[in-house]
Structure formats: C-alpha cells, structure tokens
C-alpha cells in the first residue's frame, strides 16, 4: 500500500508540465530537488538523484555526498549541530556542520522510506511510509509512536510538543498521539513560527493553529512545502508559484518572480534570504523582501576570465557552484579544474576523491571530458560523487570545451 501512495504522490509532483520540458543545461542536482535545509552556517539539498549537496551560505557547493541508496526525501538542520537526512532507503544519516562525503552517524529502524524529520536540538524525530513516528534521543535510545493510518509526511517541534502530519489528513501530537486537527486531504508540510503552527497540503490552504487561528487560501493546487522566519511564511505548490505571506496580518505579500519554478523545497537563511530547490535541479536564492532572485554569488562569477568563450561560460554556469578554475581558489565541492587538460583523473593534491576517481585510469583530454558529459559521469565513472549530468546539445559541449581550454590554463 505505501508504495502505491508513494507513487501517487510522486506522480502528482512529476506530472507538472514544467518538469517535462527538455533541460538544455546540466544542473546542480542530476534531477529534481526534493529536500532543502538551511542552517546557521551552511545549507544542504537533496534530490531524486540520491545525492546531497552541502552549500556554504555564499552559494558555493562545499561537498557532494552520494551515500543514500535512494531518493533523498527529507533534510533538516539540527539546531547547534549539523544536518540530518532521510531517504527512500529507510536510513537516517547525521552529517557534520559543514557537511562531508560520509555521515558521522546512521540511524536505522524505519521499514520504508523516511519522509519527514525534525529536531529540537536534543532529539531527532523521524517519520516515514511505515506510518511510524520515531524519536531518537541521541544516546542510542528510540521511541516508536504509532497512530497514523498511512505515511507520515511532515514533523515539527512546536510549543505544543512534537507534531506530525500525515497522508491520512491528520495532525497529531506526541507522545499521546492526540489528533489536533483533521483536514480533508493529505497534509504535506508543516512550519512553526512565533508560537504558532502552520499546516498545508492537498487542499491548497494554509491552516494556522495557535492563539490566532486562521485559514489562508493559496489556490486550488496543493501546497508541498512551507518555511517560516519571523512573521514571514513561504509556501510552495507544484503549480509553480511560491507565495510569501505575512502571518501577522494573514495576507499574501508577494510571489517569487523568476526562474526555477516549480519549487518543491524551501528554507530561510539567517540573513533572511529564501533558498529554493525544485524540478530543474538547481538551488536558487531570493531576496524575500522583493521576491526577486539574487544574482549568482560574486565569488564564483568573478572567476570567469574576461576573454573566455561566452557560450562556453554560459554552459559552465552549471559547473561553477562546484568547480573553481584557478589553482588558489578556496575549497569547493569539486576539485579545481585548473590545468585539467593533460591531468590524470583524481590527481589534484589535497582533494579527497571518491575511490572511483582516485583509480586515476583516465587522462583528461578534450575527448575524455566530452565522453564524460556525453555518456554521463554515472556511466563513464560509476560510483563518482559528481551528480549525474549530460550535455545533450553538441554545440553546448563544443562551447564548454573551448571555454575550458582557455579558462583552465
Ligand atoms: C554539484 C557539484 C558538481 C557539479 C555541478 C559539477 N561537478 Fe564536476 N565534480 C564534482 C565532484 C564532487 C567531483 C569529484 C568526484 C569524485 O571524487 O568522485 C567532480 C569531478 C569532476 C572532474 C574530474 C576532475 C579530476 O580531477 O579528475 C571533471 C573533469 C569535472 N568534474 C568537470 C565538471 C564540469 C565540466 C561540470 C559542468 C558541466 C561539472 N563538473 C559539474 C562536483 C560537481
């Protein structure tokens, strides 16, 4: 049964027309972004491509982890610590504050995909397709709560304690399992703000519980993600739109205006900017006051030499968050591509490669780099941490190679 519901949920998200559009450029993730968490010092995004990318708050990717054996379904920043991820493989991984290629700790027990996580800094709560809510106390102890009649879709620690939302349309408080509210359809997202709790889902409404209860109508389409900061509440639906609501006045302030919609996951950064991820696999940052996208981070765009091939520079934007072009650039998720042509695979000193790339059995030339992005890193170097991406347009590939020839010298 859970598998059926899961397929229906994914179908709901994937059926959206924007997803079917051809993607000309490779992207940060090799597929739609399903989960996003922004912490005090770093952010993490997870996708259907099974990878987690850890980002500096400046927008530079710092690490790529390909550890989960299934789509990454949930990510949280643990207050005062690192990140936790939950995935289709039923496992929960705990990551260091700036991320890394391997987790510090693994929690197992769920019998099915893990789809919801929350933390109050002391314990971690998880929920999944096995309909259970589990609370892990940090000392190896776990409490299993049963009550939902289907997958657990969202969790939050609020003033009222731990609250879970389910595909069964109920909102429950634990440990007692009392039903706080019952909605007509599946609840897909929760957010806590200023003593109140917001729940939203298939009915396209944001239900606010607390001292000033309210119902905000977002439209006929489901809401798939919520994030709150101060009196600002961001709500995303697969219809494409992200709305920014004022929870004090209970009114819509503005929508996000720019590329990258539909959005499936969102989070506020400490500086107030909103981060989003969605169907196109990219992570974007927005000014939440204007609703406009922030420009690419200065640190990465500045690295493009002025005489570089302009078409190639456009294609390289897909690589830029992870790869520097100079030898002295600060550490990023991928190795610097400085001097890449003629270089042996996996040989840049000081960079921690995956075992596959460390084998060093390829010399990077125009031909081998072209092959890497024609057949894809997953085919040419299976087991690599670089997210799956391909350049389907021969002209894009040629432009990228022209660009790399000058820019990596
Ligand atoms: C989300 C981050 C990310 C993106 C985007 C990305 N890469 Fe990578 N790349 C990596 C990582 C991580 C590695 C090292 C993988 C490993 O150790 O398995 C890597 C390795 C490589 C290597 C091998 C380098 C060596 O020293 O052997 C090349 C070449 C490369 N990438 C080129 C590109 C190009 C060109 C693009 C854009 C079309 C791109 N990458 C996009 C993360 C990324």
Boltz pocket constraint, residues with backbone or C-beta under 6 A from the ligand:
constraints:
  - pocket:
      binder: B
      contacts: [[A, 26], [A, 27], [A, 28], [A, 29], [A, 53], [A, 61], [A, 64], [A, 315], [A, 316], [A, 318], [A, 319], [A, 320], [A, 321], [A, 322], [A, 323], [A, 333], [A, 334], [A, 335], [A, 336], [A, 340], [A, 344], [A, 345], [A, 346], [A, 347], [A, 348], [A, 352], [A, 353], [A, 354], [A, 355], [A, 356], [A, 357], [A, 358], [A, 364], [A, 369], [A, 373], [A, 383], [A, 384], [A, 385], [A, 386], [A, 387], [A, 389]]
      max_distance: 6.0
